[in-house]
């Protein structure tokens, strides 16, 4: 199979768009990407639990707009809130791995 010289890896695209790993612009992108992933995970688990944003917010003593901002990756989230959302609000267990 021939390798296309114009074909770039995902890492090459990220480097071109956001800079090398460890640069300020790349770090900013990585943080936003992780916030997006957490928001999508929250939304997926909330829908699986058949809860609205408002119902989940009520379970943890928050506002619906806060849940919406998290699900859309528009706000930072404290670790204590993350635990409250998943463990209290959704009955899931969180496990954090540092690699």
C-alpha positions in Angstrom: 0.0 0.0 0.0 1.4 3.4 -1.0 1.7 6.1 1.6 0.3 9.4 0.6 2.8 12.2 1.2 0.0 14.7 1.8 -1.7 12.5 4.4 -1.2 14.0 7.9 -1.7 12.3 11.3 -4.1 13.8 13.8 -1.1 14.8 15.9 0.4 16.7 13.0 -2.9 18.6 12.5 -3.1 19.4 16.2 0.5 20.6 16.2 -0.1 22.9 13.1 -3.4 24.3 14.6 -2.5 24.6 18.3 1.2 24.2 18.6 3.5 21.6 20.2 2.5 19.6 23.3 3.3 21.8 26.3 2.8 25.1 24.5 0.2 27.5 26.0 -2.1 27.3 23.0 -1.9 23.5 22.9 -2.5 23.3 26.7 -5.6 25.6 26.3 -6.9 23.3 23.6 -6.3 20.1 25.6 -8.2 21.6 28.6 -11.2 22.6 26.5 -11.2 19.1 24.8 -11.2 17.4 28.1 -14.1 19.7 29.4 -16.0 18.7 26.2 -15.4 15.0 26.9 -16.6 15.3 30.5 -19.7 17.2 29.3 -20.5 14.6 26.7 -20.1 11.8 29.3 -22.4 13.6 31.7 -25.0 14.1 29.1 -24.8 10.5 28.0 -25.2 9.2 31.6 -28.0 11.7 32.4 -29.9 10.5 29.3 -29.3 6.9 30.2 -30.7 7.6 33.7 -33.8 9.2 32.0 -33.2 12.5 33.8 -33.7 16.0 32.5 -31.0 18.6 33.2 -33.4 20.2 35.7 -34.0 16.9 37.5 -30.3 16.3 37.8 -29.7 19.8 39.0 -32.4 19.4 41.6 -30.8 16.2 42.9 -27.5 17.9 43.6 -28.8 21.4 44.5 -27.7 23.2 41.4 -29.4 25.1 38.6 -30.4 23.7 35.2 -28.2 26.3 33.4 -25.1 25.0 35.3 -25.8 21.5 34.1 -26.2 22.8 30.6 -23.0 24.8 30.7 -21.1 21.6 31.9 -22.6 19.5 29.2 -21.7 22.0 26.6 -18.1 22.4 27.9 -18.7 26.0 28.7 -17.6 26.0 32.3 -14.9 24.7 34.6 -16.0 22.1 37.1 -14.6 21.4 40.5 -13.8 17.9 41.4 -16.3 17.9 44.3 -19.0 18.9 41.8 -18.0 16.2 39.4 -18.3 13.6 42.2 -21.6 15.1 43.3 -23.0 14.9 39.7 -22.0 11.4 39.0 -22.2 9.7 42.4 -25.1 11.5 44.1 -27.0 12.6 41.0 -26.5 9.6 38.8 -25.6 6.8 41.2 -22.3 6.1 39.4 -18.9 5.6 40.8 -16.0 7.7 39.7 -12.5 6.4 39.4 -9.6 8.7 38.5 -6.4 7.4 36.9 -3.3 9.4 36.6 -0.9 8.1 34.0 
